[in-house]
Amino acid sequence: MRATLARAALGLALAAAPPAHGQGPVPNPAAATIEDLGTFTTSATPEQRYLVRLPSGEVHALLYYTLPDYATTPVQIVDVNLATGAARTVRGVPGRPGPNATLLHSSGTLFLGTGEPGWLMSYDFATGRADTLGPLADAQAQSMVEGADGAVYIGESTHATVQRYDPATRALTSLGVASDTGAYRLRYAYTLGADSGWVYVASGQFPWYLATRPLDGPARWRFSLRSPAPSFLEVVRMRDGLFARAETGSAARWYALRGGEAVPMDTAPAPAPAGPVCPMVAAPAQKACQEEMEVVLDLAGAVPLDPSGNVTVRWRGRGDTAWRRASAPLRREPYPIRWLFGAPGRGLVGFGAFYGPVFTYDPASGRGATRGLPFVSVYHALPWRGSWFFAGYPEAVMRWDTAGAWTLTSAPFGADTVGLDPRLVTPIAGDSSKYYYFGAWGADSVLYLGGHHERGSVGGSLAWYDPATGTSGELRAPFLDDDVDGLLALAGGTRLVYSSFRVSGGGDGRLFLFDTRTRDTVRSFAPLPGSAHAGSIVEVRPGVVMGMVGDSVHPRQVYVADVAAGRVLFRAPLAVRDRPWTPPRFPQLGPDGWVWMTDGDTIVRVDPADGSVERVMSAGAPSGLLWAGDDLYLYGGPTLRRVVGLFGAPGGR
């Protein structure tokens, strides 16, 4: 091992009881060296995937890929003609492709909308030409349909803007915002339709309602289907026109959309014939699309990790035994390292930003390796026996048994990953979180997850999953107005502390003490009166946490609180210089008993005795730190780096 047993024991002792100010090991930055350990996150992100049947009868597979800086870097479209075997890579517009924002127009032209930022483009299958048609008014294209007038209608988010593109005149105009609220809520024009005189939008998710607007006449939106409030609403084209389907609890009701009105129906309308574009975002849809288009796809080679620089699609006709294949070049770039976690004896595991690759690094051998794509967005990783558990979005928990090979090679949302590694675990019973931001192990060997709610609900939740039995559950009621800022296990995992920030109703962010034996909260208190945040937290001695907050009330603030006693030991301004300053999601307790983090391009440590800040050394603007033994790992850029020798000569090199 790189660290001696004596120094490891010293580190554990210091972590248990931090020294008073001025005591303990003192860092010596003059003796420290920063090493570049390598880049392990080079890839592209697989986004949407479609099967498209052209008017000629040809079926094309379309695969979309984005790069880390998708705000300025064009989306790459791999177009494989399954009739001829020809494949090409098409350079599109910047942004991420919207989930339902691909439309095959009756003219045979493909239209595509992106997001963050939103752009509109067209693509000609015959020539391979892609044209930029203009920027969108809102953050992203959410859905896209062809109206009865031949125009393209784009439903957008996050303010439910609707735009109209006329292919004849090439004019892109806004129809305004399909929302009636002045308060900030995320708004998505999820589905929409347009007949000869009106536009209809299912605006949601919090709450859902139907928005309608005449194409001629007053440019005003009208709102209906609000009582009883639907739990889900969609606008769909059926065989006989446009309809709305509203769900309230377990019941669903259909409405005919005529003349700007929603007319209740006693029976469901007849379904429309299958359209020419079949999205394969979710696993059931991928299977249904292949059956509909009478093709079987193998997309394992379409994951952009092949050193050749190509992605490969294999396919065969339904009933055929021989596979065909086609490859196309794909640009790849290193992803910034978003998160880095470590475990004794298991090395480090890191994640490329967004949906980037997972990699491992072994400090003992100095070897790092790219493992694969998780196909979810990971926010936290926790070791468990011979496994790692990943938590993230969308409401995702994965288990990775590291002894074998990474076998997860292609996984649309909802895929059956049984038998693969890593694999999705059973969804948390009853939980409606969109993101799991934090995790912690209880003394009962149960994984606890701090959940963030968005779109359909707000606030937070505390969920749990038992790897031994597969059982799960969640506690929602105390956190309806308290989203999650942090989560830690205390007292050997018999207690948890949940740090919150208030999202509605006013009030202060709180620290909640949760008992894993009763699965309920014991108490809560506000460590920083006047602040909506309780902030990022780290345990500095048993039962005592340091919290860091950077908001409009307390731009740079630190406190130390005894959670078991429910009292704050001290509060102090935090002497950091970065503007604006955002607290680290995972503050690090160092081997010296101080709390370490970054301040711009500088590594600093904070004394848990009084909150004073000591500037240690310049480090080239990392966004995250991780202590492993005596070495400090730096991440945030594409290259993993390590600071060695901060507390004297490293051992075992």
C-alpha positions in Angstrom: 0.0 0.0 0.0 1.1 3.5 -0.8 0.4 4.9 2.7 2.0 3.3 5.7 -0.2 1.6 8.3 0.9 4.1 10.9 -0.1 7.0 8.8 -3.4 5.4 7.9 -4.1 4.9 11.6 -3.2 8.5 12.2 -5.6 9.7 9.5 -8.5 7.7 11.0 -7.8 9.1 14.4 -7.8 12.6 13.1 -11.0 12.1 11.2 -12.7 10.9 14.4 -11.5 13.9 16.5 -10.2 16.9 14.6 -7.4 18.8 16.3 -7.8 22.2 17.8 -6.7 25.2 15.7 -3.0 25.1 15.0 -2.4 21.4 15.9 -2.0 18.3 13.8 -0.1 17.7 10.6 0.7 20.9 8.7 0.7 20.9 4.9 4.0 21.8 3.2 3.0 22.9 -0.4 6.7 23.6 -1.2 7.3 19.9 -1.0 4.2 18.9 -3.0 4.1 17.9 -6.6 1.0 17.8 -8.9 1.0 14.8 -11.3 -1.1 14.3 -14.4 -2.4 10.7 -14.2 -4.2 10.6 -17.6 -7.5 11.1 -19.4 -10.0 8.3 -19.2 -13.3 10.0 -20.4 -12.9 10.3 -24.2 -16.3 9.6 -25.8 -19.5 11.1 -27.1 -22.9 10.8 -25.6 -25.5 8.7 -27.3 -28.7 10.7 -27.3 -31.9 9.8 -29.3 -32.2 6.9 -31.7 -34.9 6.5 -34.4 -36.1 4.2 -37.2 -37.5 6.3 -40.1 -39.4 5.0 -43.1 -39.1 7.4 -46.0 -41.9 7.8 -48.6 -39.8 5.6 -50.9 -40.1 2.8 -48.4 -36.5 2.8 -47.4 -35.9 2.4 -43.6 -33.1 4.5 -42.0 -31.6 4.2 -38.6 -30.8 7.6 -37.1 -28.4 7.8 -34.1 -27.7 11.2 -32.4 -24.6 11.9 -30.5 -23.5 15.0 -28.5 -20.1 16.1 -27.2 -19.3 17.7 -23.8 -19.7 21.3 -24.9 -23.0 20.7 -26.7 -24.0 24.3 -26.3 -21.5 25.3 -29.0 -20.6 21.9 -30.6 -23.0 20.5 -33.3 -24.9 17.3 -32.7 -23.6 14.4 -34.8 -26.2 12.4 -36.7 -25.3 8.9 -37.9 -27.6 8.0 -40.8 -27.6 4.3 -41.8 -29.7 3.3 -44.8 -30.8 -0.2 -43.9 -31.9 -0.9 -47.5 -28.5 0.0 -49.2 -26.1 -0.3 -46.3 -24.8 3.2 -46.9 -23.8 5.1 -43.7 -22.8 8.8 -43.2 -22.1 11.1 -40.3 -24.0 14.5 -40.6 -23.0 17.6 -38.8 -26.1 19.2 -37.3 -26.8 22.2 -35.0 -25.6 22.9 -31.5 -27.5 21.6 -28.5 -29.0 18.3 -27.3 -31.7 16.7 -29.5 -35.2 17.0 -27.9 -36.8 13.7 -26.9 -39.8 14.1 -29.3 -38.4 16.8 -31.5 -37.7 14.8 -34.7 -40.2 15.1 -37.5 -40.4 13.6 -41.0 -42.3 16.2 -42.9 -44.8 15.1 -45.7 -42.2 16.6 -48.1 -39.7 13.9 -47.1 -37.5 16.4 -45.2 -36.4 15.6 -41.7 -36.7 18.4 -39.1 -34.8 18.3 -35.8 -34.9 20.6 -32.7 -32.3 20.7 -30.0 -31.9 22.3 -26.6 -29.5 24.1 -24.3 -29.5 26.1 -26.6 -32.4 25.4 -28.8 -31.9 25.3 -32.6 -34.0 24.1 -35.5 -32.5 22.3 -38.5 -33.5 20.3 -41.6 -31.9 17.3 -43.2 -32.2 16.0 -46.7 -31.9 12.2 -46.9 -31.1 12.2 -50.6 -28.2 14.7 -50.5 -27.1 14.4 -46.9 -27.4 18.2 -46.6 -28.2 19.7 -43.2 -29.4 23.3 -43.0 -29.6 25.5 -39.9 -33.0 27.2 -39.9 -32.6 29.4 -36.8 -32.4 29.6 -33.0 -35.5 28.7 -30.9 -37.1 31.1 -28.5 -37.0 28.8 -25.5 -34.3 26.6 -23.9 -35.1 23.5 -25.9 -37.3 21.7 -28.4 -39.5 19.2 -26.5 -41.9 18.1 -29.3 -42.5 18.7 -32.9 -45.5 18.1 -35.3 -46.7 18.9 -38.7 -49.9 21.0 -38.8 -52.8 20.7 -41.2 -51.3 23.7 -43.0 -48.0 21.9 -43.6 -46.1 24.1 -41.1 -43.9 22.7 -38.4 -45.0 23.4 -34.8 -42.4 23.2 -32.1 -43.3 22.8 -28.4 -40.5 24.0 -26.2 -39.4 24.2 -22.6 -38.8 25.4 -19.9 -41.4 28.0 -20.4 -43.8 26.2 -22.8 -43.0 28.5 -25.7 -44.6 27.4 -29.1 -43.1 28.3 -32.4 -44.2 27.8 -36.0 -41.8 27.2 -39.0 -43.2 27.6 -42.6 -41.1 25.5 -45.0 -42.4 27.5 -47.9 -41.3 30.9 -46.6 -38.6 29.7 -44.2 -40.1 32.0 -41.5 -39.7 30.9 -37.9 -42.2 32.8 -35.7 -43.2 32.6 -32.0 -46.8 31.9 -31.0 -46.0 32.9 -27.4 -46.0 31.0 -24.1 -48.6 28.4 -23.5 -48.6 29.0 -19.7 -50.8 31.2 -17.4 -48.6 31.4 -14.4 -46.5 34.2 -13.2 -44.7 32.1 -10.6 -41.6 30.3 -11.8 -42.3 26.7 -12.5 -40.7 24.5 -15.1 -43.1 24.4 -18.0 -42.8 21.9 -20.9 -44.9 21.9 -24.1 -44.7 18.1 -24.0 -47.1 17.3 -26.8 -49.0 19.5 -29.2 -51.1 19.5 -32.4 -52.4 22.0 -35.0 -55.5 21.7 -37.1 -56.7 24.2 -39.7 -57.4 26.9 -37.2 -56.0 26.2 -33.8 -52.9 25.0 -31.9 -53.4 22.7 -28.9 -50.7 22.2 -26.2 -50.5 19.8 -23.3 -48.6 22.2 -20.9 -47.1 20.7 -17.8 -46.1 19.2 -15.5 -46.9 21.2 -12.4 -49.8 21.5 -13.0 -51.0 20.0 -16.3 -53.6 21.8 -18.4 -54.6 22.3 -22.0 -53.6 25.5 -23.8 -55.2 26.5 -27.0 -54.6 29.4 -29.4 -56.2 30.5 -32.7 -53.9 30.7 -35.7 -55.8 33.7 -36.9 -57.3 36.4 -34.8 -56.3 37.5 -31.2 -52.9 36.1 -30.3 -54.0 34.9 -26.9 -53.8 31.5 -25.2 -56.8 30.0 -23.5 -56.6 27.3 -20.7 -58.8 24.4 -19.9 -58.9 20.9 -18.5 -57.8 22.1 -15.1 -60.5 20.7 -12.8 -60.1 18.1 -11.7 -56.3 18.7 -12.1 -54.9 16.0 -14.4 -51.9 13.9 -13.2 -51.0 13.6 -16.8 -52.1 15.1 -20.1 -51.2 14.6 -23.7 -52.3 15.8 -27.1 -52.3 13.0 -29.7 -53.2 12.5 -33.3 -55.6 9.6 -33.8 -57.3 8.3 -36.9 -60.0 10.9 -36.9 -58.0 14.0 -35.9 -56.6 15.5 -32.7 -57.5 14.4 -29.2 -56.5 15.0 -25.6 -56.1 12.3 -23.1 -56.2 13.3 -19.4 -55.4 11.0 -16.5 -56.7 11.7 -13.0 -55.4 9.1 -10.6 -56.0 5.8 -12.2 -58.8 7.1 -14.5 -58.3 8.4 -18.0 -60.7 10.5 -20.2 -60.6 11.4 -23.8 -61.5 14.8 -25.4 -62.0 15.6 -29.0 -60.2 18.8 -30.0 -62.4 20.8 -32.3 -62.5 24.6 -32.9 -60.3 25.3 -30.0 -62.5 23.4 -27.6 -62.0 20.1 -25.7 -65.2 18.1 -26.1 -65.6 15.1 -23.6 -65.9 11.7 -25.2 -67.5 8.5 -23.7 -65.2 6.1 -25.6 -61.6 6.2 -26.7 -61.0 7.3 -30.3 -59.6 4.9 -32.9 -55.8 4.8 -33.1 -54.0 6.3 -36.0 -51.8 4.2 -38.3 -48.2 4.0 -37.3 -46.2 7.1 -38.4 -43.0 7.2 -40.4 -40.8 8.1 -37.4 -40.4 5.6 -34.6 -38.4 6.8 -31.5 -36.4 4.2 -29.7 -35.6 6.2 -26.5 -37.2 3.7 -24.1 -36.7 0.0 -24.3 -40.3 -1.0 -25.0 -40.4 1.5 -27.8 -37.1 0.1 -29.2 -38.7 -3.4 -29.4 -41.9 -2.1 -30.9 -40.2 0.0 -33.5 -38.1 -2.9 -34.7 -41.2 -5.1 -35.0 -43.1 -2.3 -36.8 -40.2 -1.7 -39.3 -39.5 -5.4 -39.6 -35.9 -5.1 -38.7 -33.7 -6.4 -35.9 -30.9 -4.0 -34.6 -27.7 -4.6 -32.7 -26.5 -1.3 -31.3 -23.7 -2.7 -29.1 -21.1 -1.3 -31.5 -22.8 2.1 -31.6 -21.5 3.0 -28.2 -18.7 5.5 -29.0 -15.8 3.9 -27.1 -14.1 2.0 -29.9 -10.5 3.2 -30.4 -11.0 3.0 -34.2 -13.1 6.2 -34.0 -16.1 4.5 -35.7 -19.5 3.4 -34.5 -21.1 0.4 -36.0 -24.7 -0.7 -36.5 -25.6 -4.3 -37.2 -29.1 -5.3 -38.5 -31.0 -8.0 -40.2 -34.5 -8.4 -41.6 -37.0 -10.0 -39.3 -36.7 -13.7 -39.9 -33.3 -13.4 -41.5 -30.2 -15.1 -40.0 -27.4 -13.2 -41.7 -26.4 -9.8 -40.2 -25.5 -6.8 -42.2 -23.3 -4.0 -40.8 -22.2 -0.5 -41.5 -19.8 1.9 -39.8 -19.4 5.7 -39.7 -16.8 7.9 -38.2 -17.6 9.8 -35.0 -15.9 12.7 -33.4 -15.0 12.1 -29.7 -13.7 14.4 -27.0 -12.6 14.1 -23.4 -15.4 14.8 -20.9 -14.6 16.8 -17.8 -14.6 14.6 -14.7 -17.8 15.4 -12.9 -17.4 13.2 -9.8 -14.7 11.1 -8.2 -15.1 8.7 -5.3 -12.8 6.3 -3.5 -12.9 3.3 -1.2 -10.1 1.6 0.7 -8.8 -1.4 -1.2 -11.0 -0.6 -4.2 -9.3 2.4 -5.7 -11.1 5.3 -7.3 -14.1 5.4 -9.6 -14.9 8.5 -11.6 -17.6 9.8 -14.0 -17.4 11.9 -17.1 -19.8 14.9 -16.9 -23.4 14.4 -17.9 -23.7 10.9 -19.4 -20.0 10.5 -19.9 -17.9 7.3 -19.3 -17.1 5.6 -16.1 -13.5 5.0 -15.3 -11.4 3.5 -12.6 -8.0 4.3 -11.2 -5.8 2.1 -9.0 -3.4 4.2 -6.9 -1.2 1.1 -6.1 -0.4 0.3 -9.7 -0.9 3.8 -11.2 -3.2 2.4 -13.9 -6.5 3.9 -15.0 -9.1 2.4 -17.4 -12.2 3.5 -19.2 -15.0 1.0 -18.3 -18.1 2.0 -20.2 -21.1 4.2 -20.4 -23.7 4.0 -17.6 -26.6 5.3 -19.8 -27.8 7.3 -16.8 -26.5 10.5 -15.3 -24.6 9.6 -12.2 -24.4 12.0 -9.1 -23.1 9.7 -6.4 -21.3 6.4 -6.1 -21.0 4.3 -2.9 -19.0 1.1 -2.3 -20.8 -2.0 -1.0 -18.8 -5.2 -0.4 -17.6 -6.2 -3.9 -19.8 -3.7 -5.7 -20.4 0.0 -6.3 -23.8 1.5 -6.3 -24.5 4.5 -8.6 -27.3 6.9 -8.0 -28.5 9.6 -10.3 -31.0 10.5 -13.1 -33.6 9.6 -14.1 -34.5 8.2 -10.7 -31.8 5.7 -11.3 -29.9 3.2 -9.0 -27.4 0.9 -10.5 -25.2 -1.9 -9.1 -21.8 -2.6 -10.5 -20.0 -5.8 -9.5 -16.5 -4.9 -10.4 -14.9 -8.4 -10.5 -16.1 -9.1 -14.1 -16.2 -7.2 -17.4 -18.4 -4.2 -18.1 -21.2 -5.8 -20.1 -23.7 -2.9 -20.3 -23.2 -1.9 -24.0 -26.5 -0.4 -25.1 -29.4 0.6 -22.8 -32.3 2.8 -23.7 -34.3 4.1 -20.8 -36.3 1.3 -19.2 -34.1 -1.5 -20.6 -34.0 -4.9 -19.0 -30.4 -4.9 -17.6 -30.8 -8.2 -15.7 -27.6 -10.2 -16.2 -25.6 -7.2 -17.3 -23.0 -5.3 -15.4 -23.7 -2.7 -14.2 -27.5 -3.2 -13.9 -30.4 -1.2 -12.8 -32.0 -2.2 -9.5 -35.7 -2.4 -8.7 -37.2 1.1 -8.8 -37.8 2.6 -5.4 -41.3 1.8 -4.3 -43.5 4.9 -4.3 -40.8 7.4 -4.9 -41.3 10.1 -7.6 -37.9 11.8 -7.4 -36.3 12.8 -10.7 -32.7 12.8 -9.4 -30.9 11.0 -6.6 -28.2 13.4 -5.6 -26.8 11.8 -2.5 -26.5 8.4 -0.9 -25.4 7.0 2.5 -25.2 3.5 4.0 -27.2 2.8 7.1 -26.1 0.5 9.9 -28.8 -1.9 8.6 -26.8 -2.3 5.3 -29.5 -0.4 3.5 -28.7 2.3 0.9 -30.4 5.6 1.7 -30.9 8.2 -1.1 -31.5 11.9 -1.0 -33.9 12.7 -3.8 -34.6 15.9 -5.7 -38.1 16.4 -7.2 -38.7 18.3 -10.4 -41.4 18.9 -13.1 -44.2 16.8 -11.7 -43.5 17.7 -8.0 -41.1 19.8 -5.9 -39.2 19.3 -2.7 -37.2 16.3 -1.7 -37.5 12.8 -0.3 -35.4 10.2 1.6 -35.6 6.8 -0.1 -34.0 3.5 0.7 -33.0 0.2 -1.0 -32.0 -3.0 0.6 -29.5 -4.9 -1.6 -30.0 -8.2 0.3 -33.8 -8.3 -0.2 -34.5 -5.9 -3.0 -37.1 -4.1 -0.8 -37.4 -0.3 -0.9 -39.4 2.6 0.2 -39.3 6.3 0.8 -40.2 9.1 3.3 -41.7 12.1 1.5 -43.9 14.0 3.9 -41.3 15.9 5.9 -39.5 17.0 2.7 -42.4 18.3 0.6 -40.9 21.9 0.8 -37.3 20.8 1.7 -35.2 19.7 -1.2 -31.9 17.9 -0.6 -28.6 19.8 -0.1 -26.6 16.9 1.4 -26.9 13.5 3.2 -24.5 11.9 5.7 -24.6 8.8 7.8 -23.9 9.4 11.5 -23.3 7.2 14.6 -22.3 4.2 12.5 -25.3 4.6 10.2 -28.0 4.4 12.9 -28.7 8.1 12.2 -28.6 10.2 9.0 -28.5 13.9 8.6 -30.4 15.4 5.7 -29.5 19.0 4.8 -32.3 20.8 3.0 -33.1 24.0 1.1 -36.6 25.4 1.0 -38.2 25.5 -2.3 -41.7 26.8 -1.4 -43.6 28.3 1.5 -40.7 30.4 2.7 -38.7 29.5 5.8 -35.2 28.4 6.5 -33.1 25.4 5.2 -32.9 22.7 7.9 -30.9 19.8 9.2 -33.1 16.8 9.6 -32.0 13.9 11.9 -33.3 10.6 10.6 -33.4 7.3 12.6 -32.7 4.3 10.3 -34.3 2.0 12.8 -37.7 3.7 12.9 -37.3 5.2 9.3 -38.5 8.5 10.5 -37.2 12.0 11.4 -36.2 12.6 15.0 -35.8 16.4 14.9 -35.0 19.3 12.6 -33.5 22.7 13.1 -32.4 25.7 11.0 -28.6 26.2 11.3 -28.6 29.5 9.5 -31.7 31.6 10.2 -32.7 33.7 7.2 -31.1 31.3 4.7 -33.2 28.9 2.5 -30.2 26.6 2.5 -28.6 24.4 5.2 -25.9 23.8 2.7 -23.2 21.2 1.8 -22.2 19.2 4.9 -19.3 17.0 6.1 -18.9 15.3 9.4 -15.9 16.7 11.3 -16.2 14.7 14.5 -18.8 12.1 15.6 -22.3 13.7 15.4 -20.9 17.1 14.5 -21.1 18.5 10.9 -19.7 21.5 9.2 -22.0 23.2 6.7 -21.2 25.7 3.9 -23.7 28.0 2.3 -23.5 30.4 -0.6 -26.8 32.2 -1.3 -28.2 35.7 -1.5 -28.6 35.9 2.3 -25.3 34.3 3.2 -23.0 34.5 0.1 -20.1 32.9 2.0 -20.9 31.3 5.3 -19.7 28.3 7.4 -21.2 26.8 10.5 -20.5 23.8 12.7 -23.5 22.1 14.4 -24.0 19.3 16.8 -26.8 17.5 15.0 -27.6 15.1 17.8 -28.1 18.0 20.2 -29.8 20.1 17.6 -27.6 23.2 18.2 -25.1 25.3 16.3 -21.7 25.5 17.9 -20.6 28.6 15.8 -21.3 30.5 12.6 -18.7 32.5 10.7 -18.1 34.3 7.4 -16.2 32.1 5.0 -13.1 33.9 3.7 -13.2 32.6 0.1 -12.6 34.9 -2.9 -14.3 33.1 -5.9 -17.2 35.1 -7.3 -19.8 33.8 -7.4 -19.0 31.1 -4.9 -20.8 27.8 -4.9 -20.2 25.4 -2.0 -18.6 22.1 -3.0 -21.2 19.2 -3.2 -18.8 16.9 -1.3 -16.5 18.8 1.1 -13.5 16.7 2.0 -12.2 16.0 5.5 -8.4 15.8 5.2 -5.9 13.7 7.1 -5.2 16.8 9.1 -8.8 17.1 10.4 -9.5 20.2 8.4 -12.1 20.5 5.6 -10.6 20.9 2.2 -12.1 22.5 -1.0 -11.3 24.7 -3.9 -11.5 28.5 -4.1 -11.1 29.3 -7.8 -7.7 28.0 -8.8 -6.6 27.6 -5.2 -6.8 24.7 -2.8 -7.9 25.9 0.7 -8.6 24.2 4.0 -11.1 25.3 6.6 -10.5 24.9 10.3 -13.5 23.2 12.0 -12.6 24.8 15.3 -13.4 28.3 14.1 -14.1 28.4 10.4 -10.9 30.2 9.5 -9.6 29.6 6.0 -6.0 28.8 5.0 -4.9 29.1 1.4 -2.7 26.1 0.7 -1.5 26.1 -3.0 -2.5 27.0 -6.5 -3.8 24.1 -8.5 -5.1 25.3 -11.9 -8.8 25.6 -11.1 -10.0 22.1 -10.2 -13.7 21.9 -9.3 -13.4 18.9 -7.0 -11.1 17.3 -4.5 -10.8 13.8 -3.1 -8.5 12.6 -0.3 -7.3 9.0 -0.6 -4.6 8.2 1.9 -2.0 10.9 2.0 -2.7 12.0 -1.6 -5.1 14.6 -2.8 -6.8 14.0 -6.2 -8.0 16.9 -8.3 -10.8 16.6 -10.9 -13.1 18.8 -12.8 -11.1 19.0 -16.1 -10.7 16.0 -18.5 -7.4 14.9 -16.8 -7.2 13.2 -13.4 -4.5 14.8 -11.3 -2.9 14.1 -7.9 -1.1 16.2 -5.3 1.6 14.1 -3.6 3.9 15.0 -0.7 1.7 17.6 1.0 2.4 16.1 4.4 5.9 14.9 3.8 7.5 12.3 1.5 5.0 9.8 0.3 5.7 6.1 1.1 5.6 3.1 -1.1 6.5 4.7 -4.4 
